[in-house]
Amino acid sequence: MLKNIGKFIFMIELGLRYVSIFKKTFFHPFITLKPAYQNLSKERQNYSLKVLEYLNIGVNVSGKLLKEDKVLYAINHRSLLDIIVIESILASSSKNGAWIAKQELFDSVIYGKFFEYSGCISVDLESKKGLLSFFKKIKKTFAKVDNMNLYMFPEGERFKGEGIHKFQSGAAKIAKANNLKIVPIYIDGKMEEVFEAAPYKEKVNVNVYIGDVISHETLEADYLKFYDSVKG
């Protein structure tokens, strides 16, 4: 119980410090989009590395991120730890990009400002006007930021069952509309249990698999083939 409270206190306090760091870029009166996203990406990665160090969790990676940019990374979703694990991998390649997240996360009292000021992009799935605004923002961002990438969970929600939950249509539509390559990433194991038991006295490693480019036209089917190849 105390261990659980301790890690949440650490993550929230650290998150609040990073919100202050993000705001310096987010509200900078003269900064343009490209350096802004680069700064915010770097600081999200720094936050994530500090959290993993505190939790004593390592990340083993099979496969490689693309060297090129303008990529949508499609990731399975199991726990709060998923974003932190992926950010630690992005840090090794100094990738620049943003997470796509539902509007309700931005409305959260606890971590809403972290999502907003760290450069994540919100989408209101319940509003046609909100969806139109979202696609316009994505298009504008890629026009001005030539080293931009997007990260999202096509399942939409955290999935605690076996295998991969049915994909929503958003990832394929975003990739098609912006001519993005799609790279599948699979985080193996029961991440909610890994996070629940942290921090650890001895380092615990999680395994992450990065696949080859797949098509937006057959995104879910191609992802499932990738998943089957990982699980053997």
Stockholm file with secondary structure:
# STOCKHOLM 1.0

chainA/1-232         MLKNIGKFIFMIELGLRYVSIFKKTFFHPFITLKPAYQNLSKERQNYSLKVLEYLNIGVNVSGKLLKEDKVLYAINHRSLLDIIVIESILASSSKNGAWIAKQELFDSVIYGKFFEYSGCISVDLESKKGLLSFFKKIKKTFAKVDNMNLYMFPEGERFKGEGIHKFQSGAAKIAKANNLKIVPIYIDGKMEEVFEAAPYKEKVNVNVYIGDVISHETLEADYLKFYDSVKG
#=GR chainA/1-232 SS CHHHHHHHHHHHHHHHHHHHHHHHHHTCSSCCHHHHHHHHHHHHHHHHHHHHHHHTEEEEEESCCCSSSSEEEEECCCSTHHHHHHHHHHHHHTCCCEEEEEHHHHTCTTTHHHHHHTTCEEECTTCHHHHHHHHHHHHHHHHHCTTCCEEECTTCSCCCSSSCCCCCSHHHHHHHHHTCEEEEEEECSCHHHHHHHCSCSSCEEEEEEECCCBCSTTHHHHHHHHHHHHHC
#=GC SS_cons         CHHHHHHHHHHHHHHHHHHHHHHHHHTCSSCCHHHHHHHHHHHHHHHHHHHHHHHTEEEEEESCCCSSSSEEEEECCCSTHHHHHHHHHHHHHTCCCEEEEEHHHHTCTTTHHHHHHTTCEEECTTCHHHHHHHHHHHHHHHHHCTTCCEEECTTCSCCCSSSCCCCCSHHHHHHHHHTCEEEEEEECSCHHHHHHHCSCSSCEEEEEEECCCBCSTTHHHHHHHHHHHHHC
//
